């Protein structure tokens, strides 16, 4: 049985251990699945060891959480959740594709996971703050302003952020 806060405690432990942090420099959804598996005493097992973005989306997020994020366009981070960061598929597209996943550890926006260029920062398994990585505007999608591509079109900067409580995944 899952105890709330277990993923956050494990993630903090793994970030503090340099050896473990290096071992978790795998795709963001694989490191998230690893944390969920350990935190739930191995009761949370994806069907295979490494999933793609579409498969990870199907396992970690439901249509209602994604539709809710699209309708709200700005979501308050919640602790003990799986955080999904989606990008627009292409110019003019209304669809979004999973780009990054992490574990939300508090209501201040702190997350832990393997990072990538979707929100900048270190690619290592590390802690980051989703509220400061993105520019949040009222009734608009948050934006990632990459200093390496300042002239990128708006659609390429937009991110959709979805939070799903871990307790919903580990029933």
C-alpha positions as MATLAB code, in Angstrom:
seq = 'XXXXXXXXXXXXXXXXXXXXXXXXXXXXXXXXXXXXXXXXXXXXXXXXXXXXXXXXXXXXXXXXXXXXXXXXXXXXXXXXXXXXXXXXXXXXXXXXXXXXXXXXXXXXXXXXXXXXXXXXXXXXXXXXXXXXXXXXXXXXXXXXXXXXXXXXXXXXXXXXXXXXXXXXXXX';
ca = [
       0.000    0.000    0.000;
       1.278    3.445   -0.951;
       1.870    5.993    1.805;
       1.500    9.639    0.698;
       4.850   11.414    0.445;
       6.869    8.234   -0.150;
       7.824    9.193   -3.720;
       8.973   12.637   -2.576;
      11.098   11.148    0.217;
      12.642    8.591   -2.155;
      13.285   11.229   -4.816;
      14.966   13.516   -2.266;
      17.102   10.613   -1.069;
      18.148    9.696   -4.611;
      18.996   13.315   -5.458;
      21.223   13.520   -2.366;
      23.132   10.337   -3.326;
      25.514   11.170   -6.222;
      25.864    7.520   -7.240;
      22.126    6.917   -7.377;
      21.504   10.244   -9.069;
      23.845    9.226  -11.900;
      22.133    5.820  -12.225;
      18.780    7.546  -12.627;
      19.940    9.597  -15.623;
      17.505    7.687  -17.804;
      14.439    8.960  -19.636;
      12.242   11.044  -17.385;
       9.287    8.658  -17.542;
      11.501    5.657  -16.790;
      12.895    7.368  -13.671;
       9.322    8.285  -12.656;
       8.187    4.684  -13.134;
      11.166    3.542  -11.058;
      10.152    5.856   -8.184;
       6.525    4.718   -8.394;
       7.611    1.075   -8.393;
       9.840    1.430   -5.325;
       7.346    3.659   -3.461;
       4.520    1.187   -3.974;
       6.573   -1.860   -2.972;
       6.754   -3.108   -6.571;
       2.992   -3.058   -7.146;
       3.261   -0.502   -9.937;
       4.813   -2.165  -12.945;
       4.565   -0.969  -16.544;
       4.319   -3.813  -19.038;
       7.866   -3.325  -20.255;
      11.049   -1.754  -18.976;
      11.100    1.323  -21.219;
       8.074    3.075  -22.664;
       7.771    5.743  -25.314;
       6.082    9.110  -24.779;
       2.657    7.961  -26.008;
       2.682    4.815  -23.865;
       3.853    6.771  -20.810;
       1.042    9.290  -21.364;
      -1.505    6.477  -21.457;
      -0.210    4.941  -18.225;
       0.398    8.103  -16.191;
      -2.360   10.494  -17.293;
      -6.045   10.170  -18.008;
      -8.040   12.136  -20.555;
      -9.877   14.143  -17.872;
      -6.645   15.456  -16.318;
      -5.311   16.481  -19.729;
      -8.613   18.081  -20.777;
      -8.784   19.902  -17.436;
      -5.289   21.336  -18.006;
      -6.212   22.432  -21.534;
      -9.346   24.156  -20.259;
      -7.622   25.861  -17.309;
      -4.374   26.598  -19.158;
      -2.679   27.245  -15.842;
      -2.577   24.737  -13.036;
      -1.371   25.029   -9.485;
       1.282   22.406   -8.681;
       0.291   19.888   -6.053;
       2.444   17.755   -3.807;
       2.643   13.990   -4.218;
       1.709   14.059   -7.884;
       3.063   13.004  -11.229;
       3.794   16.153  -13.243;
       3.517   15.960  -17.017;
       4.843   18.670  -19.283;
       3.514   18.581  -22.822;
       4.594   20.507  -25.954;
       2.593   21.421  -29.016;
       3.054   18.815  -31.700;
       3.707   21.400  -34.450;
       2.804   24.871  -35.689;
      -0.966   25.299  -35.804;
      -1.549   22.008  -34.013;
      -4.092   21.777  -31.218;
      -2.563   18.565  -29.924;
       0.182   18.259  -27.341;
       2.758   15.503  -26.900;
       4.338   14.423  -23.615;
       7.797   15.894  -23.324;
       8.715   15.579  -19.654;
       7.561   13.799  -16.497;
       8.618   14.251  -12.871;
       7.349   13.797   -9.322;
       5.788   16.877   -7.688;
       7.041   17.049   -4.129;
       5.338   20.149   -2.701;
       2.799   22.883   -3.405;
       5.616   25.379   -4.022;
       6.229   23.807   -7.442;
       9.301   21.706   -6.622;
       9.678   18.550   -8.673;
      12.274   15.812   -8.931;
      13.164   13.738  -11.963;
      15.484   13.262  -14.892;
      15.450   16.558  -16.748;
      15.592   17.492  -20.425;
      15.541   20.473  -22.747;
      11.770   20.878  -22.382;
      12.311   23.119  -19.351;
      16.068   23.625  -19.327;
      18.367   22.891  -16.429;
      20.626   19.970  -15.743;
      19.881   16.705  -17.583;
      20.716   14.826  -14.374;
      18.191   13.366  -11.961;
      17.674   16.523   -9.932;
      15.293   18.912   -8.210;
      13.786   21.853  -10.101;
      10.933   24.283   -9.608;
       8.237   24.198  -12.268;
       7.003   27.663  -11.241;
      10.367   29.249  -12.053;
      11.245   27.143  -15.116;
       8.181   28.395  -16.965;
       6.572   31.790  -17.381;
       3.016   31.499  -16.096;
       0.363   33.867  -17.465;
      -3.311   34.144  -16.608;
      -5.532   32.049  -18.933;
      -2.659   31.160  -21.255;
      -0.402   28.161  -21.513;
       2.849   28.524  -19.578;
       5.845   29.392  -21.752;
       9.419   28.155  -21.655;
      11.759   30.941  -22.757;
      14.894   29.092  -23.757;
      17.837   31.492  -23.714;
      19.443   29.450  -26.526;
      16.510   30.034  -28.889;
      15.107   33.461  -27.999;
      13.400   33.907  -31.385;
      11.502   30.615  -31.341;
       7.835   30.948  -32.367;
       5.254   31.129  -29.565;
       3.771   27.709  -30.375;
       7.209   26.106  -29.818;
       7.522   27.762  -26.389;
       4.081   26.831  -25.060;
       3.828   24.049  -22.493;
       0.805   22.350  -21.032;
       1.337   21.174  -17.459;
      -0.734   18.332  -16.006;
      -0.705   17.101  -12.406;
      -2.108   13.711  -11.423;
      -2.132   12.639   -7.777;
       0.000    9.541   -7.189;
      -2.796    8.119   -5.051;
      -4.944    7.866   -8.229;
      -2.240    5.821   -9.957;
      -1.505    3.470   -7.087;
      -5.010    2.330   -6.113;
];
